């Protein structure tokens, strides 16, 4: 990739003028400024790339030489390639004064690795719509601050520098280009309207082979999080050695939502002093069903996107300990969780638990046993515990990798999270709910709950067994409410097959195939549908049915977000039903790596129809060939009929799965139940479960353990 191509990958954030409300004019000015700022290094590289036979090793040597010469000539002087360099640069008129006096100096640190480049650059676009600071005299009332903290007087307000930390080395051209681009944005926006005094860059110098952050092998690879751990330690030392009083860590997936978010963060600093670490605990919902199983240190841990008081001796002790542990198995634990373990062990006497049970300690070749350090940590608590040095902030909420919706974080100044989606818009997508039922009174409880709750369904189709319904309704013909409405349909003048008087249209369908074929036989008329059975209710808060935002102007459709479990995870490998479900899916698509539960799938109706034709051709009208090959027709461990996993496999075999759906790994991003089981014992005793439902409780608990181990919010 040429340096010009690399530059073209970096989006220029939309600008705003300090004295001009015309956004288009401001944007044009910024674009011109950025376009005219191509460095001499870029021009030289473009020429080198045009030469025939220019080898990779020659490029590496040339880049090193060019950077060295450029530093001596002052080319790109605003990018401090050497942390020790003290390069003078002219301050913009709107920036804070360099005459600090007694005012503390803070560093807002934005760390990134090569894999974060596009996310980081895109995140700066939000700084134009949600400005870091406000006008202290006119735009902010005292109440705006007291919600979060205490307002600084103007003569004591901290001076804040923007520090961009690259995990790699100065010879990395992509890292250099990124730093240059951010410098240009910084200058074009006058340090984002005077909020920051200086732009500083820092290279952590981590070797590429050691700069690792890989969620996939976290159960076995002790180095899976080495990159972020090493970068944090080096960031801290750089910031402390430069004399900054505090380090505000803000990764590329932290999203500002309101004007003045930096001021509000500083107000929390003022209110909470003294402290060592000020930040947020996990705010997502992935732990809701199993909080009692989570270690205290994980529940209480402050996410790495926090404010670190570099003058506090407890923080110094913690970082010293991290540095001592960097070549041990302790380094397999993310730094923020490890710091929480230290404090939990000292303050509550709870030994640290190693989260990855399958990992082998390279030093011993045996399963990991952590060295006890409680005496050391207890001394820390005895010395600093009265101060409550680890404190929770309110200016930021931490959702980590968990999926969330805008209404869950509305008005929050800063949100840490990767999975921002939107709720279903019924004006864009119509969704039917299909209910598999056997006994009328069971469907009644679901319909009643559905009618009293907000939900995304425009229609309900109840797939019934005629005999069971008719006999039950005759016995209850004198009842009022839903039973009488249904009775009037079956035995009165109304024979339309619809329930009237309910807020949602309900159609009753007499099934002509076994109940395990309801997925295929339900006559759905809307674009999408979901399926459950009458032993469940719709969750009280079903707003967590998520879609991608899409872009109508660009022709990018909004898609349902579908949670799945990786098929190779231990929780699937240990469960016969999961293995059988995957096996059947791989008969359709051999490379299938996802398990999707029936009750979590948002089926696209037209492709469901095509899938069912295919499935019946493969296994027979009602799955006779499948039952013959497996023999045990009534085993709940083997899917009797079509499943969401087989449907997913079919879509992948056509190459259209990811154009129709956004798949989300629930072991990392989490998920919330759309349907809540209310008659579990009766359902299991009747053997009316396929694997996807029979294993829901067991699978959920195991999935949550995986989330706990991987921390879910990282």
Secondary structure by P-SEA (a helix, b strand, c coil): ccaaaaaaaccccbbbbcccccaaaaaaaaaaaaaacccaaaaaaaaaaacccccaaaaaaaaaaaaaaaaaaccccccccccccbbbbbbcccccccccccbbbbbbbbbbcccaaaaaaaaaccccccccccccccccccccccccbbbbcccccbbbbbbbbbccccccaaaaaaaaaaaaaaaaaccccccccbbbbbbcccccccccccccccccccccaaaaaaaaaaaaaaaaaacccccccccccccccccaaaaaaaaaaaaccccccccccccccccccccccccccccccccccbbbccccaaaaaaaaaaaaacccccccccaaaaaaaaaaaaaccccccccccccccccccccccccccaaaaaaaaaacccccccccccccccccccccccccccccccccccbbbbccccccbbbbbbbbcccaaaaaaaaaaaaaccccccbbbbbccaaaaaaaaaaacccccaaaaaaaaacccccccccccccbbbbbbbcccccccccccccccccccccccccccccccccccccccccccccbbbbbbbbbcccccccccccaaaaaaaaaaaaacccccbbbbcccccccaaaaaaaaaaaaaaccccaaaaaaaacccccccccccccaaaaaaaaaaaccccccccccccccbbbbbccccccaaaaaaaccccccccaaaaaaaaaaaaaaaacccc
